[in-house]
């Protein structure tokens, strides 16, 4: 856990900060304050139909209970050491009573959430009583702005893997104009053995690392197998790749994606990029290939993040699969596109149903994944951009024996108020697993849908 050191103000943690990242309790070297209003909100959240959020709220409640267990009211008022090894000099947790505090004049007739106003009021009262600045930690940008307006500092969650600029996110690939081999001298760019070539480190930019791919305008595609202080060793991929489930790549990055998705060396593939770049389509084609043709896996498990899927499916007719299919239209659309061959609608429907049964495709909800272990399967996590870091950690830990996990997402289409492109679990996964030996990362930059889709993705 990285401790935040740039601002030593005491922190007042908002409900959204705790639910987004329960480890916020240990992320700071300063004292942590949690008021009763936050505890009330956590209690309400644990009963929400959104099972993912309710489960996260329960995690926070259990963590708080474990910390305060055995302490009395006086001890809670004096603060409980969060890091026992640092004794009295370490950060402490305070449980504050805010329900009896007089409301500040600037908040008395405030609009918006009463709970937010009470938490801000508590921070303002704490700031006055301590005689020093305090900082509210919240995922709610409006709450942060409101706090600053009345004189209380505020900040977003200090996520360990959060990046400052989404444009600097590791993309997993480098592209070159012209022919890359024209940039190498005779001593640098020669074939060492078979398809392994050595280039000067200066040919590649500073991001060159093991497991990265590259391509040039001449059609060369390479995989970086080793990086030293002076050289980059790369393996060339075949000029013409075999089709995967009848699918041929439409651009170099799709060719790289299919190579990654079918390489038995990898057990994690992260594919991010704009809508229409082929992420889900390619992931599904590779999964069908490895289940039905090479038989490396026995089934395909598809889960979509942060949708109505995370709610209780209720009592509508049908089993979970039948209720889930309409919400996974991206998967079924991909299946239809793959298997449409001048057949009428009835034949297409029958073909899709047959493929789903043969490949043992399981459509399920993220809400039902806790505690599961997925063996002998390709696990496809779609729409992953809306996942928090905690949710991404939970999903990526579900892989069991012989499981390949594929994460697909589009950071420009986040629609969750607790998640931003910089704090998304998908972004965090890129930063963490770019160094994972059996993991691949690829960010697409081209749209293969209509010109309208491409224009929308670029300018809207």
Secondary structure as GFF3:
##gff-version 3
##sequence-region A 1 460
A	DSSP	beta_strand	10	13	.	.	.	ID=ss1
A	DSSP	alpha_helix	15	20	.	.	.	ID=ss2
A	DSSP	three_ten_helix	22	26	.	.	.	ID=ss3
A	DSSP	beta_strand	32	35	.	.	.	ID=ss4
A	DSSP	alpha_helix	36	45	.	.	.	ID=ss5
A	DSSP	alpha_helix	51	68	.	.	.	ID=ss6
A	DSSP	alpha_helix	73	78	.	.	.	ID=ss7
A	DSSP	beta_strand	80	81	.	.	.	ID=ss8
A	DSSP	three_ten_helix	84	89	.	.	.	ID=ss9
A	DSSP	beta_strand	92	96	.	.	.	ID=ss10
A	DSSP	alpha_helix	105	108	.	.	.	ID=ss11
A	DSSP	alpha_helix	114	130	.	.	.	ID=ss12
A	DSSP	beta_strand	134	137	.	.	.	ID=ss13
A	DSSP	alpha_helix	141	149	.	.	.	ID=ss14
A	DSSP	beta_strand	153	155	.	.	.	ID=ss15
A	DSSP	three_ten_helix	166	168	.	.	.	ID=ss16
A	DSSP	beta_strand	173	176	.	.	.	ID=ss17
A	DSSP	three_ten_helix	180	183	.	.	.	ID=ss18
A	DSSP	beta_strand	191	193	.	.	.	ID=ss19
A	DSSP	beta_strand	196	200	.	.	.	ID=ss20
A	DSSP	three_ten_helix	201	203	.	.	.	ID=ss21
A	DSSP	beta_strand	213	216	.	.	.	ID=ss22
A	DSSP	beta_strand	221	227	.	.	.	ID=ss23
A	DSSP	beta_strand	231	236	.	.	.	ID=ss24
A	DSSP	alpha_helix	252	262	.	.	.	ID=ss25
A	DSSP	beta_strand	268	272	.	.	.	ID=ss26
A	DSSP	alpha_helix	279	288	.	.	.	ID=ss27
A	DSSP	pi_helix	289	293	.	.	.	ID=ss28
A	DSSP	beta_strand	299	304	.	.	.	ID=ss29
A	DSSP	three_ten_helix	308	310	.	.	.	ID=ss30
A	DSSP	alpha_helix	320	325	.	.	.	ID=ss31
A	DSSP	three_ten_helix	326	328	.	.	.	ID=ss32
A	DSSP	alpha_helix	329	339	.	.	.	ID=ss33
A	DSSP	alpha_helix	345	358	.	.	.	ID=ss34
A	DSSP	beta_strand	361	365	.	.	.	ID=ss35
A	DSSP	three_ten_helix	366	368	.	.	.	ID=ss36
A	DSSP	beta_strand	377	382	.	.	.	ID=ss37
A	DSSP	three_ten_helix	384	386	.	.	.	ID=ss38
A	DSSP	alpha_helix	389	396	.	.	.	ID=ss39
A	DSSP	beta_strand	403	409	.	.	.	ID=ss40
A	DSSP	three_ten_helix	411	413	.	.	.	ID=ss41
A	DSSP	alpha_helix	425	433	.	.	.	ID=ss42
A	DSSP	beta_strand	439	443	.	.	.	ID=ss43
A	DSSP	alpha_helix	451	459	.	.	.	ID=ss44
###
